[in-house]
Amino acid sequence: MANAKTIMVQREPVEHKGKMYTNYFVKGTVRGQAVKVRLTPPDFGGLAVLDIVFNGGNEAELALKPYEITDANTGKVVKGNSFAARDVGPNGEVYECKLKPFRASDKNLLDMLLNGM
């Protein structure tokens, strides 16, 4: 992590059944335990976009975008964050790709990690 407020998305190549893939994840500590939270783009095409964002590197900033949705029928407000990998180019241009937790347990861990910041 670059500082206490910045979480970095990392990537690493992995081999599965003879094919090479890339895993995207963030690392942190929750209640003294090291955690690794897997992330994925929302669709298969996002992998090419992530290659552009990472630009040959292995880290990009995790961008948080808060949202708030009000149910018109009940008035109940749901709050949360959407996520993206972000990199800023040398001339200030922003490259970004949406991400989502890989599994429900990754969503839980990511929430715990963010609440501990």
PEGI-V208038 format. One record per residue. RES is the residue in three letters. NEAR is the number of other ideal C-beta (glycine too) atoms within 12 Angstrom. Layout:
BEGIN
[[RES NEAR] [RES NEAR]]
END
This chain:
BEGIN
[[MET 18] [ALA 13] [ASN 9] [ALA 10] [LYS 12] [THR 19] [ILE 34] [MET 27] [VAL 43] [GLN 28] [ARG 32] [GLU 18] [PRO 14] [VAL 15] [GLU 11] [HIS 10] [LYS 7] [GLY 7] [LYS 9] [MET 11] [TYR 17] [THR 26] [ASN 25] [TYR 40] [PHE 33] [VAL 38] [LYS 26] [GLY 29] [THR 19] [VAL 21] [ARG 12] [GLY 8] [GLN 13] [ALA 14] [VAL 24] [LYS 23] [VAL 36] [ARG 29] [LEU 38] [THR 28] [PRO 30] [PRO 19] [ASP 14] [PHE 11] [GLY 13] [GLY 24] [LEU 22] [ALA 14] [VAL 25] [LEU 35] [ASP 22] [ILE 23] [VAL 34] [PHE 30] [ASN 21] [GLY 12] [GLY 18] [ASN 21] [GLU 25] [ALA 37] [GLU 29] [LEU 38] [ALA 27] [LEU 26] [LYS 16] [PRO 13] [TYR 13] [GLU 13] [ILE 14] [THR 12] [ASP 10] [ALA 8] [ASN 6] [THR 9] [GLY 9] [LYS 11] [VAL 12] [VAL 13] [LYS 13] [GLY 18] [ASN 25] [SER 23] [PHE 37] [ALA 29] [ALA 41] [ARG 30] [ASP 30] [VAL 16] [GLY 14] [PRO 8] [ASN 7] [GLY 8] [GLU 13] [VAL 17] [TYR 24] [GLU 28] [CYS 35] [LYS 27] [LEU 40] [LYS 25] [PRO 31] [PHE 23] [ARG 15] [ALA 13] [SER 15] [ASP 25] [LYS 23] [ASN 17] [LEU 29] [LEU 36] [ASP 23] [MET 21] [LEU 31] [LEU 25] [ASN 13] [GLY 17] [MET 20]]
END
